[in-house]
Amino acid sequence: MLTVLLRLHTYRAQTGLTMRWVMRQLRQRAGETIGTNLSSGRQLKAARVLAGHTQESFAAICGYHVRSCIYWEAQPGLPTTNLHTLKNIEDALRSCGVVVFSDPAPGVRLLS
């Protein structure tokens, strides 16, 4: 992880990108290795719609505020939250009959 951070820092210095960009990249790369299958807000929205829920009803199922759901779905990359919350979201989706996957490409499907 340290080598990834050093590469991102060097790239940021060469291109003039912000530290916020570096942190977002680190979160996305960490998401690839920490075991979450959620990779973007679009994927979360697709899963929620496939489950047949509005943002309000899905937030209630997950136990979070509706503004959190709106925020996560607006994220272009890995939703900025902790691993425990991402696991809760995945568990809530699974209880609704939807599976989120990231390999071979990010997507969602109904449980058979």
Buried (B, 14 or more C-beta within 10 A) or exposed (E): EEEEBEEBEEEBEEEEEEEEEBEBBBBBBBBEEEEBBBBBBBBBBBBBBBBEBEBEBBBBBBEBEBEBBBBBBEBEBBBEBEEEBBBBBBEBBBEBEBBBBBEEEBBBEEEE
